[in-house]
Structures are given as C-alpha cells and as structure tokens.
Amino acid sequence: MDLPPHRGAPLRRAVAGGALALALASIGLPASAAPAVGPDDPVPPAAVQPGRFVQTELTRLLDTRDAVGVPGKQPLGPDSTLRFQVEQAAPGAKAVVLNVTATDTTGDSYVTVHPDGRPRPRTSNLNFTPGRTVANLVTVPVTNGYIDIYNHDGSANLVADLFGYYTDDPAVPGSTFQPVTPSRALDTRTTGPNGTAQPVGTDGTVNVKLAGRNRVPADGATAVVLNVTATDTTDSSHLTVYPHGTARPVTSNLNFAARDTVPNLVTVPLGADGSIDLYNHYGSANFVVDVFGFYTSAPSGSGFTPTGPTRVADTRDPGRQKVGPGEVLSWPVGENSGLGTTAVSAVVLNVTATGPTSAGHLDAYPNGSPRPSSSNLNYTAGQTVANSVIVPVDATGIVNFYNNSGSVDVVVDLFGYFTAPHGGPTSPSMWGGYPSQLACDAASPGRWLGPSPYNRIGLSVVPSTLSNSPDPVWTKVVLTGPTGTKTYPATSTDPTQPGKLTAVVGTADLQTGAAYSWYAYSGNGVRSSAASAPCYFRFGYDPGFRLSISDAPGPIHAGQTVPLTFTATTDDLEPGLQAATFRWGVDAYHLDNTVSAIDGQATVDVPMNGWGTVIVYIEATSVDGTRTSRTNKDFFVISR
C-alpha cells in the first residue's frame, strides 16, 4: 500500500508530564461600541469565540461520476489533481468539513485533500487498493474558495459531501465545540434495536438517543461528533447517519464490502428529540457508535483553527519502530508541531495504520484519562486504514495511541486544533453543601451538589482581568443557560483575597444537567471577558455504587487463595460515572491492590492468611474520579 513520503517527527513511547494552564486575558471592546454602563444600561455581549462551526444542509460538491463540481464525467487519473469550488456553499469559510469517498478504484493508491493554491502536503486522507470504496471525514482549510484533491496512482471516482464549515465572522450564527472523553453509545453486537443484540438488516434503521447521555447535555447541543464503525458485514453496502425525524439524505458516511470492519468520523445534527438514525442499505451489519464531542450554540465551547495538513508523527522514520501489541505511542501535542498546549482543548488528526502484522485496532485518547472502550481504527493483517480523529487534550498535553494486537506503523497528520475560551472568569465555588469547592467539569452532567436550603454557587471574577480600575459596585456577571441570560452583581466575599469578586447564584436558578457559562464586564463598560468554559450541575446526594463481594466457593483454609468477584452497580447511565477500578485489601487502611472493572465487575484471587475472621475491603472509583464507594465482607477461615 502506498503512502506519501515520510520524514522525521517527534515521537515518544514514554509518557512525559506537563502542566496545562488556561490563560486569562481581557478582551477590549471599542469605546464607541461600549459606553459607560449604569445599573439599567444594556449588558455588553461576551466576546465572540472565533472558529465557530456552521452546520449546513448535506450538499454534494463533487462527484466525478456525474460531472458535479467538474466539467465532465471521468475518474481522476494517476498523479493528477482536480479542484472544485466550496465558496458558494460555505461563504467566508476558513475551513470546510467534507466526507470524501473514493470509488471505482483501479490502483494501489492514496488521495490527498488540501487547500487550492498551496503546495501539496506530504499527507494522505484516504488509502485504498483496487476495487475498494473508501470514505473519510476531512477538515481542510480554504484559502481562495476552492479545494484540491490529488490521486497518486491508478484512477478513482471521487465524491465530496459538505457537512459544515468554520467561520470567524461574528455576524454568522455558529456553534462552538466541546470535546468529551470518548464513550460508547451503541453496539448492536450487545444491545441492538428494541434492546436486543442483533445486526441491522437490509433497508434497516436503528435509532440512538444521545441528548442527556454520553456526556452530551440534555439541552443545548446542536450536533454531535461520533466515530461510527460497521462490522460483521454480509454484503457490499453503505451506512447513512442523519438526524431523527428528518428525511434520509442521499449521501453516505461509510461504504463497506462483505466481511469488512470500517470506521469513520461523523458529524451529525441531533433530531428534535435529541437522537439520530443509522441506516443500512443492503445485507446486514453490526454498528458501533462512540461519542467524541458535541457542538453547542453557547459561546462557552472551543473554536477551531486550521493548520493545514502537517505530518507530526511517523513510526516508519529512521530510528523508529512499529508499535507492538499492548504498546502505547505518545505524542506531545506542543512539541515541534507549531502548537502550544496552553489553551488547546482538542486536536483534529488523520491517523493511518499501515503494515499491521495481525488484525487489531488503534485507540486515540488523552494521556490523563483511562483508555476508553472505543476504537478509532480497525484493520486486518497487511491492510492500510486511515480515519479522522478528534482527540481531547488534557493537562498533560499528550495524546496516546494504543495498539491492541500485533505490530503496526502509525502515521499522524495534524489538520487543526480547538482552543478553549480565553479571558473567562475563574471556576465556581459553593457554600452550604458538599463539596465545598466545585470545579467546572469539561463534560456533562457535572458534579453532584448536596441538598441544602443554603446552597449557593459563587461565580468568581478577578477584576484585574477586566479593567485597570475596576469598580466593584458596577462589575457584573452574566450567567447564560438554557432559559436565557441573567445578570448578577459581583461583590467581595473573601477578605483573604481583596481583589476577588464573586457573584452569588442560588441553585434554584439552575437546571440539573444543563450547560451554563458566564462572563463578566467592567464598571466602565470598556472591557468584557469571553465566556467561561461550560459548567454542568446536578442536585442531590451522589447515589454512589451498590457494592458487593461474592461468597467463597466452599470452606476456606488458612493460606488458601480464594477467587472473589467484586461488583459495582449504579442506575446512572453516564459512562464517566461508571466504575473504572477496584482497590482492595484485607486491611481497611491499606487497599494496596488495584484491578480494572469490566462492566462493573472484577474477579481477583485473594490470599486468606491466618485463621478466624478475615475481612476483605473494596473501594470502587468511577471513570472520571469523582465517585467512590466502599464496602467489606467477613470470611471465616479454618485453621489447617
């Protein structure tokens, strides 16, 4: 399988730490547009986040089979480039999001999509062999209203469907992006339509509810970013993902043959009920859906900056080696890639697996998070597979790539990055309940607030970020949520921090599971901050886990090792709040053993030393680390 020429790039197999600090910066408003404000004057808006996403109707911009976007009906030949226009469908776009498909392929080749008028980069978006139909989601910068597509060898018909674009124009309504820790929303191999495990048949559709699940908020999400995989396929077919309650479009997201496993990144609006539909054209196939993030109309999410295709990692380079079974390849996001990690919230990558020695899959995830159950690429021995990936960037500034089986070369191309808002107020705190300090979670539904009639949340502001001479009386905080905006005065509440002001919000003003953000403006009306990162609140005591330890299989003798099963169950559907690990031991103060929880369970061999009563203690911790529960059980040990 051909791939573009490669060159040296930094790679790491050992994980390196690094602190990530979100910079606070004030944003000046023109004095003519923001006169001095009084208590009844209009509230200045938050600074608009650049790089907002504009969802469009699915539009076919290119189809060489039907002379769409090109003068005639003919495939693209070897070492050839075509250009097609995007400006009319995406006016003023800084980058477009396309689903690009290669079909009727005759060569062992690759396709590169890049901005028109610029040198072709040393990257690829699709890789294929003769007779294959391959699709991939591509985010590509726009410089002059046109896009170029290059084919390396043989010939191929090419199709490009527009899903949306990014703009900096403040006059154009757009959405910001919120990455989330990847989690599984559907797997028809285990839970299919109507709650049964079954594939989706010919002309079949399966519905997936996402609003309020998988860290997508119940209100406020306009679209979701998914990794969708088709597997166990019985015939050549295609998959279409679209909002529930709307007409199924003529476009496709995945194309596959019999006995294929094919993934693709999908951006799709939510239907009015917060769900999407997946349609299979022919044969039967199992579908797996993993959630990687969502778009929101609130200004609190991240904006996109395209970088142009840039190769940042390639294990084929001299001195490098394949990623072995169970190994993790680590890429420091800010190292030699033109990015600092200070405000990067996620990166947009094209990841290619090539030369695998056996069937396997590759997972991309932030270094500071547990490896998710989702996968980004699936491949068979000798196959070359590429897929777009949006990966959150956490405080470590490192993205991991895990290979589960065999050995494989990994190629990583950077297409752009998302940055969190700058200049937003600091995190909230809380009085009259538990916990006493409340951090802003990056994904819904947020932390639990203990019930109390005195529950109040303080939205903190550092006036020096807003004005050189802040006026505490007229400094305001504007809270934005699903029911609109509300303005609160900010006053000094902490004598130990004289420069800190806090707007006090009662929990009665908040809805459980909804997204909120806030911004502040100064008394003279000259400066306004950007919106904060989104916060999510839920009320009531955390129900925790229902823990149990199995009985021993028969009498226990001193010195015997006994297999015990630990179980943690909860009614909570959020993947982040499910059990991730158990710590255990026979001393309440030394739970020195750790085991991963699989579907809330783990079985371990516990040595029963001594005789008489031996107490086994366990503690379960959730994926996001916010939930812990403990229990114990007595076992009677017979002396030998």
C-alpha positions in Angstrom: 0.0 0.0 0.0 1.3 3.4 -1.0 1.6 6.3 1.4 3.1 9.7 0.9 6.8 10.1 1.5 7.6 10.5 5.2 10.1 12.4 7.2 11.3 12.7 10.8 8.9 13.8 13.6 8.9 13.6 17.4 7.5 10.5 18.9 7.5 9.3 22.5 6.8 5.9 24.0 7.5 7.0 27.5 4.8 9.4 28.8 6.1 12.8 29.9 4.1 15.1 32.2 3.4 18.7 31.6 1.2 21.3 33.2 -1.6 23.0 31.3 -2.8 26.4 32.4 -5.7 28.1 30.7 -4.7 31.7 30.2 -7.0 34.6 31.4 -6.9 37.6 29.1 -9.1 40.6 29.0 -10.7 41.5 25.6 -11.0 45.2 24.8 -14.2 46.5 23.3 -14.2 49.7 21.2 -15.1 52.6 23.3 -17.7 53.7 20.7 -19.4 50.4 20.9 -19.3 50.1 24.7 -20.1 53.4 26.5 -20.0 53.6 30.3 -22.8 51.5 31.8 -25.0 52.1 34.7 -27.3 49.7 36.6 -30.1 49.8 34.0 -28.0 50.1 30.9 -27.8 47.3 28.2 -25.4 44.5 29.1 -22.4 44.2 26.7 -22.1 40.8 25.0 -19.4 38.3 25.6 -16.5 38.3 23.2 -17.3 36.1 20.2 -15.2 32.9 20.0 -13.5 32.6 16.6 -13.6 29.4 14.6 -17.3 28.6 15.2 -18.9 25.7 13.3 -21.8 26.4 10.9 -23.9 23.3 10.2 -25.1 23.2 6.6 -27.6 21.0 4.7 -25.7 18.0 3.4 -24.5 19.2 0.0 -22.8 17.2 -2.7 -20.0 19.5 -4.0 -18.1 16.9 -6.1 -18.9 13.7 -7.9 -16.7 12.8 -10.9 -19.2 10.1 -11.9 -21.9 12.7 -12.6 -19.9 15.8 -13.5 -20.8 17.5 -10.2 -18.2 20.2 -9.5 -16.1 19.3 -12.5 -16.7 19.8 -16.3 -17.0 16.1 -17.3 -17.8 12.6 -16.2 -14.4 10.9 -15.8 -12.4 9.5 -12.9 -9.2 11.2 -11.7 -6.1 9.6 -13.1 -2.7 8.8 -11.7 -0.6 11.7 -10.3 -3.4 14.1 -11.1 -5.2 16.9 -9.2 -8.6 18.4 -9.6 -10.1 21.5 -8.0 -13.7 22.2 -7.1 -15.5 25.2 -5.5 -16.7 25.4 -1.9 -17.2 29.2 -1.6 -20.8 29.2 -2.8 -22.0 26.6 -0.3 -19.7 27.8 2.5 -19.3 31.6 2.1 -16.4 33.1 4.1 -15.3 29.7 5.4 -11.8 29.4 7.0 -12.1 25.6 6.7 -14.7 23.1 5.5 -15.8 19.7 6.8 -16.2 17.2 4.0 -16.9 13.5 3.7 -14.7 12.4 0.8 -15.3 9.0 -0.9 -13.1 7.2 -3.4 -14.8 4.5 -5.5 -14.2 2.6 -8.8 -10.5 2.5 -7.8 -8.0 0.8 -10.1 -4.7 1.3 -8.3 -2.9 0.8 -5.0 -3.1 4.4 -4.1 -3.9 7.3 -1.8 -5.8 10.6 -2.0 -4.7 13.9 -0.5 -7.1 16.8 0.1 -5.6 20.2 0.5 -6.2 24.0 0.1 -6.1 25.2 -3.5 -3.2 27.4 -4.4 -0.8 25.8 -1.9 1.8 23.2 -2.3 0.5 19.6 -1.9 1.4 18.4 1.6 3.2 15.1 2.4 0.0 13.7 3.9 -2.9 11.5 2.9 -6.6 11.3 3.7 -7.7 8.0 2.0 -5.7 4.9 1.3 -7.1 2.1 -0.9 -6.5 -0.9 -3.1 -8.1 -1.7 -6.5 -11.8 -2.2 -6.3 -12.3 -0.7 -2.9 -14.7 2.1 -1.9 -13.3 4.1 1.0 -14.6 7.2 2.8 -13.1 9.6 5.4 -14.2 12.8 7.0 -11.8 15.6 6.1 -11.3 19.1 7.7 -9.4 21.3 5.2 -8.5 25.0 5.2 -10.0 27.2 2.5 -7.8 30.0 1.0 -9.5 31.1 -2.2 -12.8 29.4 -2.3 -11.5 26.1 -3.8 -10.2 22.7 -2.7 -7.8 20.4 -4.4 -7.8 16.6 -4.5 -4.8 14.6 -5.6 -4.8 10.9 -6.6 -1.4 9.1 -6.5 -1.9 6.0 -8.7 -4.4 4.3 -10.9 -7.7 6.1 -11.3 -10.7 6.7 -9.0 -14.0 8.4 -9.0 -14.2 10.9 -6.1 -17.2 12.2 -4.2 -17.2 15.1 -1.6 -20.2 16.0 0.6 -20.2 19.2 2.6 -21.3 18.7 6.3 -20.4 22.2 7.5 -17.7 24.8 7.8 -15.8 27.0 10.3 -16.0 30.8 10.3 -14.6 33.8 12.2 -17.4 36.1 11.0 -19.2 37.3 14.2 -22.4 38.1 12.1 -22.8 34.4 11.2 -24.6 32.3 13.8 -22.4 29.3 14.6 -21.6 26.7 17.3 -18.6 26.0 19.5 -17.2 22.6 20.1 -17.0 20.7 23.4 -14.8 17.6 23.4 -15.6 14.8 25.8 -13.9 11.7 27.0 -14.8 9.1 24.3 -17.6 6.7 25.4 -19.7 4.1 23.7 -23.4 4.9 22.9 -24.4 1.9 20.8 -23.1 -1.6 20.0 -25.6 -3.7 18.1 -23.4 -6.8 18.9 -24.5 -6.5 22.6 -27.6 -4.2 22.6 -29.4 -3.7 19.3 -32.8 -2.3 18.2 -35.5 -2.8 20.8 -33.0 -3.7 23.4 -31.9 -6.9 21.7 -28.4 -7.8 20.3 -28.9 -8.1 16.6 -27.4 -6.6 13.4 -29.2 -4.1 11.2 -30.6 -5.7 8.1 -31.3 -4.6 4.6 -33.0 -1.2 4.4 -32.9 -1.2 8.2 -32.6 1.7 10.6 -31.5 1.9 14.2 -32.2 4.9 16.5 -29.8 6.2 19.1 -30.7 8.7 21.8 -27.8 11.0 22.6 -29.1 14.1 24.3 -28.6 13.6 28.1 -26.3 10.6 27.5 -22.6 10.0 26.9 -21.8 13.5 28.3 -23.9 15.2 25.7 -26.1 17.7 27.6 -29.9 17.2 27.6 -30.3 20.8 26.3 -28.1 23.0 24.1 -26.3 20.5 21.9 -26.8 21.3 18.2 -24.7 18.4 16.7 -22.5 15.5 17.8 -19.2 14.1 16.7 -19.2 10.3 16.5 -16.8 7.5 15.5 -19.1 5.1 13.7 -17.9 1.6 12.9 -19.5 -1.1 10.7 -18.5 -4.7 11.3 -19.7 -8.2 10.7 -20.9 -7.0 7.3 -22.5 -9.6 5.0 -22.6 -7.7 1.7 -21.4 -4.5 -0.1 -23.4 -1.7 1.3 -23.3 1.8 2.8 -24.3 3.5 6.0 -26.0 6.9 6.4 -26.2 8.8 9.7 -28.8 11.6 9.9 -31.0 13.5 12.5 -34.0 11.5 13.6 -37.3 12.9 12.3 -35.8 14.3 9.1 -35.7 12.9 5.6 -32.8 10.5 5.0 -30.2 12.2 2.7 -28.8 10.6 -0.4 -25.2 10.9 0.9 -23.4 8.1 2.8 -20.9 8.1 5.7 -19.4 4.6 5.4 -19.0 2.3 2.5 -18.1 -1.4 3.1 -17.8 -4.8 1.5 -18.7 -8.2 2.9 -16.7 -9.2 6.0 -15.4 -5.7 6.4 -14.8 -3.6 9.6 -14.8 0.1 8.6 -14.8 3.1 10.9 -15.4 6.8 10.0 -15.7 10.0 11.9 -19.2 11.6 11.6 -20.6 15.0 12.4 -24.4 14.9 12.5 -27.1 17.3 13.9 -29.4 16.0 16.6 -33.0 15.5 15.8 -35.7 17.4 17.7 -35.9 14.6 20.2 -32.1 14.5 20.7 -31.5 11.3 18.7 -30.0 10.2 15.4 -30.8 7.4 13.0 -28.3 4.9 11.3 -29.5 3.4 8.0 -28.0 0.3 6.4 -28.7 -0.1 2.6 -28.1 -3.8 1.9 -27.1 -7.1 3.7 -26.7 -6.9 7.4 -24.1 -5.2 9.6 -23.4 -4.5 13.3 -22.8 -0.9 14.1 -20.7 0.6 16.9 -21.2 4.3 17.9 -18.7 6.2 20.1 -19.2 9.8 21.2 -16.2 12.2 20.9 -17.8 15.6 21.5 -20.7 17.9 20.6 -21.4 21.4 19.3 -23.3 24.0 21.2 -24.8 27.4 20.4 -23.4 28.7 23.7 -20.2 30.7 23.4 -18.5 28.6 26.1 -17.1 25.9 23.8 -13.9 25.8 21.8 -13.2 27.4 18.5 -11.3 25.8 15.6 -8.1 26.9 14.0 -7.0 25.0 10.8 -3.3 24.4 10.4 -3.3 22.7 7.0 -2.3 19.1 6.8 1.0 18.6 8.7 2.8 15.3 9.4 3.6 15.2 13.2 4.4 11.5 13.8 5.5 8.6 11.6 6.9 5.4 13.1 8.4 4.5 9.7 11.0 7.2 10.1 14.7 6.1 10.6 15.4 5.1 14.1 11.6 4.4 14.8 9.8 1.2 15.1 6.3 -0.3 14.9 4.0 0.0 17.8 3.9 -3.5 19.4 0.9 -5.4 20.9 -0.4 -3.6 24.0 2.0 -0.7 23.5 1.2 3.0 23.7 2.7 5.6 21.3 2.7 9.1 22.9 2.7 12.4 21.0 3.3 15.6 22.9 0.9 18.0 21.2 3.0 21.1 21.5 6.4 19.6 20.6 7.6 20.7 17.1 4.1 20.9 15.8 3.6 24.7 15.9 1.1 24.4 18.8 1.5 25.4 22.4 -0.6 23.3 24.7 -1.7 26.2 27.0 -5.2 26.6 25.5 -5.6 23.6 23.2 -8.7 21.7 24.1 -8.6 19.1 21.3 -6.7 18.3 18.1 -8.1 17.2 14.7 -5.9 14.4 13.3 -5.9 12.0 10.4 -4.4 8.7 11.8 -3.2 6.0 9.5 -2.3 2.4 10.5 -0.2 0.7 7.9 1.7 -2.6 7.7 -0.1 -4.4 10.6 1.1 -7.9 11.3 -2.3 -9.1 12.5 -5.9 -7.9 12.9 -6.2 -5.3 15.5 -7.4 -1.8 16.4 -6.0 1.5 17.4 -7.3 3.8 20.2 -6.5 7.5 20.5 -7.1 9.2 23.8 -5.7 11.9 26.2 -2.9 10.7 28.4 -4.5 11.8 31.6 -7.7 9.7 31.0 -8.2 6.0 31.2 -8.1 4.2 27.9 -11.7 4.2 26.6 -13.6 1.2 25.3 -14.0 2.9 22.0 -11.7 2.4 19.0 -10.7 4.7 16.1 -9.2 2.4 13.5 -9.8 -1.3 12.8 -7.6 -3.3 10.5 -6.6 -6.7 9.2 -3.1 -8.0 8.6 -1.4 -6.1 5.8 -4.2 -3.5 5.5 -3.7 0.3 5.4 -6.5 2.2 7.1 -6.9 5.9 7.7 -9.5 7.7 9.8 -10.1 11.2 11.1 -9.9 11.6 14.9 -10.8 14.4 17.2 -8.9 13.9 20.5 -9.3 15.9 23.7 -6.1 17.5 25.0 -5.9 17.4 28.8 -3.4 18.9 31.3 -0.7 16.6 30.3 -0.6 17.9 26.7 -0.1 14.4 25.4 -2.2 12.2 23.1 -1.8 8.4 23.3 -2.2 5.8 20.5 -2.8 2.3 21.8 -2.4 -0.8 19.6 -4.1 -3.9 21.0 -2.6 -6.7 18.8 0.3 -7.5 16.6 2.7 -4.7 15.4 1.7 -1.7 13.3 3.2 1.5 11.9 1.3 4.6 12.9 1.2 7.9 10.9 -0.4 11.0 12.4 -1.3 14.1 10.4 -2.5 17.3 12.1 -5.3 19.2 10.4 -6.1 21.8 13.1 -6.9 22.3 16.8 -9.6 23.7 19.1 -8.9 26.3 21.8 -11.0 26.9 24.9 -12.3 30.4 25.5 -9.7 33.0 26.8 -10.5 35.5 29.4 -13.4 33.8 31.1 -13.9 34.2 34.9 -12.5 31.7 37.3 -14.1 28.4 38.4 -17.1 28.4 40.8 -17.2 27.6 44.5 -20.1 26.6 46.7 -21.3 27.2 50.2 -23.9 25.4 52.3 -23.4 22.0 50.8 -20.9 19.3 49.6 -18.4 19.7 48.0 -17.2 23.0 49.4 -15.2 23.7 46.2 -16.8 22.9 42.8 -14.7 22.6 39.7 -16.1 23.2 36.3 -16.3 19.8 34.6 -15.4 19.6 30.9 -18.4 17.4 30.2 -22.0 16.9 31.4 -23.6 16.2 33.7 -21.1 17.7 36.1 -20.6 17.2 39.8 -23.3 16.5 42.4 -24.4 19.2 44.8 -25.5 18.1 48.3 -29.1 19.2 49.1 -29.2 22.1 51.5 -31.6 25.2 51.8 -28.4 27.3 51.8 -26.9 26.0 48.6 -25.4 28.9 46.7 -22.8 28.9 44.0 -20.2 31.6 43.7 -19.1 32.6 40.2 -15.7 34.1 40.8 -14.2 37.1 39.0 -10.7 38.6 39.1 -11.4 42.3 38.2 -7.8 42.9 37.2 -8.5 40.8 34.1 -11.3 43.1 33.1 -10.3 46.7 33.9 -7.3 48.6 35.2 -9.5 50.4 37.7 -12.4 48.0 38.5 -15.5 49.3 40.2 -16.9 46.6 42.5 -20.3 48.2 42.5 -20.9 48.1 38.8 -18.9 44.9 37.9 -21.5 42.4 36.7 -21.6 38.7 35.9 -23.8 37.4 33.2 -25.0 33.8 33.5 -26.1 32.1 30.3 -28.2 28.9 30.4 -31.0 27.1 28.5 -33.6 29.6 29.6 -31.6 32.7 28.6 -29.3 35.1 30.5 -29.4 36.6 34.0 -27.1 39.3 35.4 -25.8 39.3 38.9 -23.7 41.9 40.8 -20.2 40.8 41.8 -19.1 41.8 45.3 -16.2 41.0 47.6 -16.9 37.8 49.6 -13.4 36.7 50.7 -11.4 39.1 52.9 -8.3 37.0 52.4 -8.5 37.8 48.6 -9.3 41.5 48.4 -9.1 41.6 44.6 -11.5 38.8 44.1 -15.2 39.4 43.4 -18.0 36.8 43.4 -21.5 36.8 42.0 -23.7 34.6 44.2 -26.2 32.4 42.4 -28.9 30.3 44.1 -29.2 26.7 42.9 -32.9 27.5 42.3 -31.7 29.4 39.2 -30.1 26.3 37.7 -31.4 23.2 36.0 -29.9 19.8 36.6 -27.7 18.5 33.7 -27.9 21.8 31.7 -24.9 23.7 30.4 -24.1 27.1 31.9 -21.3 29.6 31.3 -20.7 33.1 32.4 -18.8 36.2 31.6 -18.1 39.5 33.3 -17.9 43.1 32.3 -16.3 46.1 34.0 -18.0 49.1 35.5 -16.8 51.4 32.8 -18.2 49.2 30.1 -14.9 49.2 28.2 -13.9 45.6 28.9 -15.8 42.4 28.7 -14.4 38.9 29.2 -15.0 35.9 27.0 -17.4 33.3 28.3 -16.2 30.7 30.7 -15.8 27.0 29.9 -19.2 25.2 30.3 -20.3 24.0 33.7 -23.0 21.4 34.4 -24.7 20.9 37.7 -26.9 18.1 39.2 -28.6 18.2 42.5 -29.0 15.7 45.4 -26.5 13.4 47.1 -24.4 11.2 44.7 -26.0 7.7 44.9 -22.6 6.1 44.6 -22.2 2.5 43.8 -24.0 -0.6 45.2 -21.1 -2.8 46.0 -21.0 -6.5 46.7 -18.4 -9.2 47.2 -19.2 -12.8 46.2 -19.2 -15.7 48.6 -16.2 -18.1 48.7 -16.6 -21.3 46.7 -16.7 -23.7 49.7 -14.8 -23.8 53.1 -11.7 -21.6 53.4 -8.5 -23.0 54.9 -5.7 -20.8 56.2 -3.2 -20.0 53.4 -5.7 -20.7 50.7 -6.2 -18.3 47.8 -9.9 -17.7 47.1 -11.3 -16.2 43.8 -13.8 -13.4 44.7 -15.9 -11.3 42.4 -16.3 -7.6 43.1 -19.4 -5.9 41.7 -20.3 -2.2 41.4 -23.8 -1.3 40.1 -25.4 2.1 39.6 -28.6 3.5 38.0 -26.5 6.2 36.4 -26.2 5.9 32.6 -23.3 8.4 32.3 -20.1 6.4 31.2 -17.9 8.8 33.2 -19.7 7.8 36.4 -19.5 4.1 35.9 -17.0 2.0 37.9 -13.5 2.0 36.4 -11.3 0.4 39.1 -11.5 -1.5 42.4 -8.9 -1.1 45.2 -8.9 -4.0 47.7 -7.1 -5.5 50.6 -7.6 -7.2 54.0 -6.7 -4.1 55.9 -9.1 -1.1 55.9 -6.2 1.3 55.8 -4.1 -0.4 53.2 -6.0 -1.1 50.0 -2.8 -1.7 48.1 -4.2 -3.8 45.2 -5.9 -2.4 42.2 -7.8 -4.1 39.4 -9.8 -2.7 36.5 -13.6 -3.0 36.4 -15.1 -4.5 33.3 -18.8 -3.8 33.0 -18.7 -3.1 36.8 -17.1 -6.4 37.8 -13.7 -7.8 38.5 -12.6 -11.2 39.8 -9.4 -11.5 41.8 -7.5 -14.2 43.8 -7.5 -13.1 47.5 -5.0 -14.9 49.8 -6.6 -15.8 53.1 -3.6 -15.8 55.5 -4.2 -16.6 59.2 -7.3 -18.1 60.6 -10.6 -17.0 62.1 -12.4 -13.9 60.6 -10.7 -12.3 57.7 -12.3 -9.1 56.4 -12.0 -8.1 52.7 -12.4 -4.4 52.0 -13.0 -3.0 48.5 -13.3 0.6 47.1 -14.8 1.4 43.7 -13.8 4.6 41.8 -15.6 6.0 38.7 -14.0 6.7 35.3 -13.9 10.5 36.0 -12.6 10.0 39.5 -15.5 11.9 41.2 -17.4 8.9 42.7 -16.0 6.4 45.2 -17.8 3.9 47.4 -16.6 1.3 49.9 -17.8 -1.9 51.4 -16.4 -5.0 53.2 -17.3 -8.6 53.9 -16.3 -11.1 56.6 -14.9 -14.6 55.7 -14.4 -17.4 58.2 -11.0 -19.1 57.7 -10.4 -22.6 59.2 -7.0 -23.4 60.6 -5.1 -26.2 59.0 
